[in-house]
Amino acid sequence: MAKRSIRDLLRAPAGFTTLDELDPAATPGAREKARAIADLPELLRELSSQQEQLWAEHTRSLLLVLQGMDTSGKDGTIRHVIGGLNPAGTKIVAFKQPTAVELRHDFLWRIRRGLPEPGQTGIFNRSHYEDVLVVRVHRLVPRPVWAARFARINAFEQELGAGGITVVKVLLHISKREQRERLLARLDDPTKRWKFRPGDLEERKRWPAYLRAYDDVVRRCSTPAAPWYVVPADRKWYRNWAVSQLLLETLREMDPHYPQPSFDPAIYRAKLAAERD
Amino acid sequence: MAKRSIRDLLRAPAGFTTLDELDPAATPGAREKARAIADLPELLRELSSQQEQLWAEHTRSLLLVLQGMDTSGKDGTIRHVIGGLNPAGTKIVAFKQPTAVELRHDFLWRIRRGLPEPGQTGIFNRSHYEDVLVVRVHRLVPRPVWAARFARINAFEQELGAGGITVVKVLLHISKREQRERLLARLDDPTKRWKFRPGDLEERKRWPAYLRAYDDVVRRCSTPAAPWYVVPADRKWYRNWAVSQLLLETLREMDPHYPQPSFDPAIYRAKLAAERD
């Protein structure tokens, strides 16, 4: 178990300027690979137990926002971390290229529709941040339009917090070199090839532009209400361990409990016992 | 592994009349408890592999419709069977008492909105059948209204099949005696008590009325396109094993495959190899 708070270790620092200064292969808070891998099942068990109590409470929600370059491991995180939770209490939404209908609405419209319900653990596979990332890099809207969104996003996330949704924003930070390895793996493995699209290499050429866009995201939208956690993601074992720890620490602080019954169980126990059948 | 098709064993027979004739504690197709429990992980691995390929195809869908009395194990099935699948490729929707907005629409309106997307494995925790079950038992609409729905449902499910959604309808069949045990367990266990509502005992008094309504559901809506499978559910180990087998047999017949790439992987491999960074 990590002795130091993983949130303190991974939270974007106050004077954050650029992702270039953060090593994608680092493993803050973890002692060694074998140990982190061995610890994961117990971590996931406690995570699952906490999430079950959040679900039982049916009042507050947790929302994990996953962002990162292609191949940074958003799907893998969902499979390995979220896959351990009770699926009834989770809600996973993948935000892709906006549809025609979605484009006719404000950019937060589809996001609000995807929010977790009370008690649920929501996972955004990409999110409203795409509207200041891909939209900016591809110049899909004029600069003043996307530039105005940082403040909108901060207000939105503050509103979520006030409404009982605790937001955990995770940026999976990989190196360009690691992305090449993962793209090659997708090309080589017939069970992974479907994840590769020729356009992935065009996006890869825009790596510096995406990095700068991510820098702004972290600089401008890491707030006390919803800080960004930058998770070094070149090592998958670390990524899984770190995201599990982040969620667990957050849930421990939320401290959910099975609700006290609003009725006297003894009365209903007696009724059932008195049945003749 | 079952030698005989579990679908053949559990499909409601042509001359079906009543659930009274089916033993909720039976274990058709399974040899013994220890063996079924030992076989489950391997079963779930193959299920997960098939589901991953369905997801990769992104064309067809699978829809598991779960119905059953309170405590029949819908949530447990989702946790133990669906919990083994890649959560990104699944979509779980729980249908509760209709909201005011939902009531203003046709009963299938909210159902259509909950359908799985291409590639997804959808799970309905309760479904459109509530509109001929609870709605009938509680006389929420006049008889002619609910009575007309059987034909609507059959047409709807045929439409789903034509649209590429394979429907697997599972009725979790428990005994009234077993329900008592499970309600008592919920009352006794502080981690389960939140699942108990005082109204559960009122519903239990309507057991015969629900049984007759379920009889009609199976009689009138078990069609070649979407048959009902009646899964004896007094034994949880059998329920998990049988539902996994049903899904696996269905997926094997659908026979999904990782899609062939529409591009030449060698070209992109060469491009990545030629990079200097």
Interface residues (C-beta under 8 A of the other chain):
Chain A: E52 A56 D75 I78 R79 I82 G83 N86 P87 A88 T90 I92 A94 N125 K176 R177 R180 L183 L184 L187 D188 P190 T191 R193 W194 F196 P198 L201 Y258 P259 P261 F263 P265 Y268 R269 K271 L272 E275 D277
Chain B: E52 A56 D75 I78 R79 I82 G83 N86 P87 A88 T90 I92 A94 N125 K176 R177 R180 L183 L184 L187 D188 P190 T191 R193 W194 F196 P198 L201 Y258 P259 P261 F263 P265 Y268 R269 K271 L272 E275 D277
